[in-house]
Amino acid sequence: MIALEVVFWLCAALIVYTHLGYPLLLWLLTRPRRTRKRASMASGHVSASEREQSTRAEIDGPALAPASGMPASTPSVLAPEDPAAVPFVTLVVAAYDEEDVIVDKVADALALDYPREMLEVIVASDGSGDATVERARAAGADLVLDLPRGGKVTAQNAAAERASGEIVAFSDANCRWAPDALRRLVEPFADPAVGYVCGQVRFADPGGDNLEGAYWRYEMALREMESSLAGVTAGNGGIYAVRREAYIPLPPSGSHDLSFPFALARRGMRSLYVPGARAEEKMVPTIEGEFARKRRMMVGLWDLVVGEGMLSPRGYPFLYAFELASHRLLRYLTPFLHLIAFAANIALLGRGWVYAATLAVQVAFLAAALLGRALPLAPLRFARYYAMTTASIAAGLWDRARRGAPGTWEKAEGTR
C-alpha cells in the first residue's frame, strides 16, 4: 500500500507542478532578469529602441485599431528604412481549399510595413480542389505552388526549398498580421545564435463557448518567460520564422511549432518569442471543435517525442532540458497521470479520510466538466475545457495507434 500511496501522490504532484508549479518557478528564475532590465531602463543605459520594445511588451503591445481589432500601425524602430539593412524574407502560406480567404491573406502580406523588394510571398497549395491557386496568383503572390495533396508540412517543405529569403516566415491562410509584425519578427535574427522566432496570435472570439483564448494567454505568458530564460519549447502556426539555413524538412507527421524549437536547441540555436509581433485569427467556436482540432494535432505526438527524439536528454542545454521536461513532456503525460491517480485513489479508499477527500475532489471536477456543457457558468466551462483538451492528447495517441502517422490536414470548423 505504501507503493500505491507514493504513486498517487507523485502523479498528483506532477500534475500540479506542470500546470502551476512550473509557471511559478519560471517566474522566480526570470525575476532577476526583469529586475536588471528595469534598473537599466531607469538609469538610462538602454537605447530608445530597447526602451520602446520593453514598454510595449509590458503593456501587451501596441494599441488596437478600433475597426479591425488588429494592432494599429506605428512607426517602426526595429529596422532602418534602407532596404539593404533588413534581411530578405520569404513569407510562406500553406493552403488547402482556402479560396474564401487566400486573396485577403495575400493582400495582408503585401501590405506589411516591410520593403517590398525584400519580401517574397509564396503560397503553397496542398492539392486544393477549389480556386485557391488561381486566386492566389491573381492577388499578387510572387510564387504559387500547385502541389499534389501531401499534408501541410509537405507543402511547407516544398515552399522552403523554393524560398529565396535568408529568413523564411510562415503564416496560416486565415491569420492576419499587424503592419509592423514582420519587422518585429525578424529583428532578433540580428543575433546569429537565434534560429527560430514566433510572434503572438490573438484569437478573435466568434461567439462560442471555447476558452482557448484564455488558455492561450496563459501559454504566451509561459513562453515569454521561457524565451528570456533558455528559449521557447513551442511556437505557434500563425506567425513564426526560421533561418533558411536552419530549416529542417520534417516528415508529414511533423510540426514546425513543436519540432523546430527543440531540434534547433540541439544545434546550439535559440528559439525566441516576440510578443510585439502580432497576428490575429478566428478561434474555433466550440470546445468540441477545439477538442477535435487538438486531437488532430496530437496524432503526430508519438512521432515527435519518440521518432524525432524529443525524449532523449542528450544535446540540450541544462535549462532548456528543464523547460522541455516541465512544459512539454509532463504536459503530454497529463491524461495518463490523471488516470493513474484516479485508479490509485480508488484503491486507497479506507486508508484514511484524506483519500476519500481527494477522490471526492476528482469526482466533483469530472461532474463539473460534464455539467459545463449545459450550464454556462465560468468554473464549469473551465473544468470542461481542461478535461476535453487533456483528453485530446490521449485521443490523438489512440488515433495514431489505430491509423498510423498522419499526413493530410483539415481546417478547423468555424475558423474561416
DAGI-V254713 format. One record per residue. RES is the residue in one letter. SS is DSSP state (H for helix, E for strand, C for the rest). OMEGA is omega in degrees with one decimal (999 if undefined). Layout:
RES,SS,OMEGA / RES,SS,OMEGA
//
This chain:
M,C,178.9 / I,H,178.3 / A,H,179.2 / L,H,177.1 / E,H,178.0 / V,H,179.2 / V,H,-178.7 / F,H,-175.7 / W,H,176.4 / L,H,178.3 / C,H,179.3 / A,H,-178.7 / A,H,-179.8 / L,H,177.0 / I,H,180.0 / V,H,-178.0 / Y,H,-174.2 / T,H,-177.6 / H,H,-175.4 / L,H,-177.4 / G,H,179.7 / Y,H,176.0 / P,H,178.9 / L,H,179.1 / L,H,176.0 / L,H,-179.5 / W,H,179.5 / L,H,-178.4 / L,H,-178.0 / T,H,-178.0 / R,H,178.8 / P,H,179.5 / R,H,177.9 / R,H,179.4 / T,H,178.8 / R,H,-179.2 / K,H,178.3 / R,H,178.8 / A,H,179.1 / S,H,178.7 / M,H,-179.0 / A,H,-178.3 / S,H,177.8 / G,C,-177.6 / H,C,174.9 / V,C,-179.9 / S,C,177.5 / A,H,178.3 / S,H,179.9 / E,H,-179.3 / R,H,-179.3 / E,H,179.1 / Q,H,-179.2 / S,H,-179.9 / T,H,-179.7 / R,H,179.2 / A,H,-177.8 / E,H,-179.7 / I,C,176.4 / D,C,169.2 / G,C,-176.3 / P,C,179.1 / A,C,-179.4 / L,E,173.4 / A,C,-172.3 / P,C,-174.7 / A,C,-171.9 / S,C,-174.7 / G,C,178.3 / M,C,178.7 / P,E,178.1 / A,C,179.0 / S,C,178.5 / T,C,178.3 / P,C,-177.3 / S,C,175.8 / V,C,-173.0 / L,C,-179.6 / A,C,177.6 / P,C,179.6 / E,C,178.8 / D,C,-177.6 / P,H,-178.3 / A,H,-176.7 / A,H,178.0 / V,C,-178.4 / P,C,173.6 / F,C,-174.4 / V,E,169.3 / T,E,177.4 / L,E,-176.0 / V,E,174.3 / V,E,174.2 / A,E,-172.9 / A,E,173.0 / Y,C,-178.8 / D,C,-176.5 / E,C,-176.7 / E,C,-177.7 / D,C,-174.0 / V,C,-170.6 / I,H,179.0 / V,H,178.2 / D,H,-179.5 / K,H,177.9 / V,H,177.2 / A,H,177.7 / D,H,-179.8 / A,H,-177.9 / L,H,179.8 / A,C,-178.8 / L,C,178.2 / D,C,-179.3 / Y,C,-177.8 / P,C,-174.7 / R,H,-178.1 / E,H,179.1 / M,H,-178.1 / L,E,175.2 / E,E,-179.6 / V,E,178.2 / I,E,171.4 / V,E,179.5 / A,E,-178.7 / S,E,-177.5 / D,E,177.6 / G,C,-178.9 / S,C,178.8 / G,C,-180.0 / D,C,-175.2 / A,C,-178.3 / T,H,-176.3 / V,H,-177.7 / E,H,-178.1 / R,H,177.1 / A,H,177.6 / R,H,-179.6 / A,H,-178.8 / A,H,175.2 / G,C,175.6 / A,C,-178.1 / D,C,179.9 / L,E,176.4 / V,E,-179.8 / L,E,178.6 / D,E,-170.9 / L,E,171.2 / P,C,-178.3 / R,C,-179.0 / G,C,-178.2 / G,C,-176.5 / K,H,-176.7 / V,H,177.1 / T,H,177.3 / A,H,178.4 / Q,H,177.0 / N,H,-179.5 / A,H,179.5 / A,H,179.8 / A,H,178.9 / E,H,179.9 / R,H,-174.0 / A,C,177.2 / S,C,-173.8 / G,C,174.3 / E,C,171.9 / I,E,177.5 / V,E,179.0 / A,E,-177.8 / F,E,177.1 / S,E,173.5 / D,E,-176.7 / A,C,-178.3 / N,C,-175.4 / C,C,179.2 / R,E,-177.2 / W,E,171.0 / A,C,-176.3 / P,C,-177.3 / D,C,-173.8 / A,H,-176.2 / L,H,177.4 / R,H,-178.5 / R,H,-178.5 / L,H,-174.4 / V,H,-176.4 / E,H,-179.6 / P,H,179.9 / F,H,171.6 / A,H,174.7 / D,C,-176.8 / P,C,179.0 / A,C,-179.4 / V,E,-179.8 / G,E,-174.1 / Y,E,178.1 / V,E,173.5 / C,E,177.5 / G,E,-177.0 / Q,E,174.9 / V,E,171.5 / R,E,-178.5 / F,E,174.5 / A,E,-177.1 / D,C,-179.3 / P,C,176.7 / G,C,177.7 / G,C,-177.6 / D,C,-180.0 / N,C,179.4 / L,C,-178.3 / E,H,179.8 / G,H,178.6 / A,H,178.7 / Y,H,-177.9 / W,H,176.5 / R,H,174.8 / Y,H,-179.8 / E,H,-178.8 / M,H,175.4 / A,H,176.4 / L,H,-176.1 / R,H,176.8 / E,H,177.6 / M,H,177.0 / E,H,-179.0 / S,H,-179.2 / S,H,-178.2 / L,H,-176.6 / A,C,-178.3 / G,C,-177.8 / V,C,177.6 / T,C,176.7 / A,C,177.7 / G,C,173.5 / N,C,-173.1 / G,C,-174.8 / G,C,-176.3 / I,C,177.4 / Y,E,-178.6 / A,E,180.0 / V,E,173.1 / R,E,-179.3 / R,H,-179.6 / E,H,180.0 / A,H,-177.5 / Y,C,-179.0 / I,C,175.2 / P,C,-176.5 / L,C,173.1 / P,C,-178.4 / P,C,-179.7 / S,C,-175.9 / G,C,179.5 / S,C,176.5 / H,H,-175.0 / D,H,-174.3 / L,H,-173.8 / S,H,-173.3 / F,H,-176.6 / P,H,-176.8 / F,H,178.6 / A,H,179.2 / L,H,176.1 / A,H,177.8 / R,C,176.6 / R,C,179.6 / G,C,-178.8 / M,C,-178.5 / R,E,174.4 / S,E,-170.7 / L,E,174.7 / Y,E,179.6 / V,E,-176.3 / P,E,-180.0 / G,E,176.0 / A,E,-167.3 / R,E,172.5 / A,E,-178.8 / E,E,172.4 / E,E,-177.5 / K,E,-178.7 / M,C,172.0 / V,C,-171.4 / P,C,-171.1 / T,C,176.4 / I,H,176.7 / E,H,177.5 / G,H,177.6 / E,H,176.2 / F,H,-179.2 / A,H,179.7 / R,H,-179.3 / K,H,177.9 / R,H,177.6 / R,H,179.7 / M,H,-174.4 / M,H,178.7 / V,C,-179.0 / G,C,-174.1 / L,H,-179.8 / W,H,-179.9 / D,H,-179.9 / L,H,-173.7 / V,H,-176.4 / V,H,-175.9 / G,H,-179.0 / E,C,170.3 / G,C,176.6 / M,C,-175.6 / L,C,-178.3 / S,C,-176.7 / P,C,-174.2 / R,C,173.6 / G,C,-179.2 / Y,C,165.3 / P,C,-173.7 / F,H,-176.5 / L,H,179.0 / Y,H,176.3 / A,H,176.0 / F,H,179.1 / E,H,-176.0 / L,H,179.3 / A,H,-175.5 / S,H,-171.6 / H,H,-176.3 / R,H,-171.0 / L,H,178.2 / L,H,178.2 / R,H,179.7 / Y,H,178.6 / L,H,-172.1 / T,H,-179.0 / P,H,-179.3 / F,H,174.6 / L,H,177.0 / H,H,-178.6 / L,H,179.4 / I,H,179.9 / A,H,-179.4 / F,H,-179.8 / A,H,179.0 / A,H,179.7 / N,H,177.6 / I,H,-179.5 / A,H,-177.1 / L,C,177.4 / L,C,-176.5 / G,C,179.4 / R,C,-179.3 / G,C,-177.1 / W,H,-176.0 / V,H,-179.0 / Y,H,171.7 / A,H,-179.9 / A,H,-179.2 / T,H,176.5 / L,H,178.0 / A,H,178.3 / V,H,-179.0 / Q,H,179.0 / V,H,178.6 / A,H,179.1 / F,H,177.9 / L,H,177.5 / A,H,178.2 / A,H,179.0 / A,H,178.4 / L,H,179.8 / L,H,-177.4 / G,C,177.6 / R,C,-174.8 / A,C,-177.4 / L,C,-175.3 / P,C,177.0 / L,C,-173.2 / A,H,-179.5 / P,H,179.5 / L,H,178.4 / R,H,177.8 / F,H,178.3 / A,H,-179.1 / R,H,178.9 / Y,H,-178.9 / Y,H,-177.9 / A,H,-175.5 / M,H,179.1 / T,H,175.2 / T,H,178.6 / A,H,-178.5 / S,H,178.1 / I,H,179.1 / A,H,-179.5 / A,H,178.4 / G,H,177.7 / L,H,176.2 / W,H,177.3 / D,H,178.7 / R,H,-179.6 / A,H,-177.3 / R,H,-168.8 / R,H,-178.0 / G,C,-176.4 / A,C,-178.8 / P,C,175.3 / G,C,-177.6 / T,C,-175.5 / W,C,178.8 / E,C,175.6 / K,C,174.5 / A,C,-176.4 / E,C,175.9 / G,C,-176.4 / T,C,179.5 / R,C,999
//
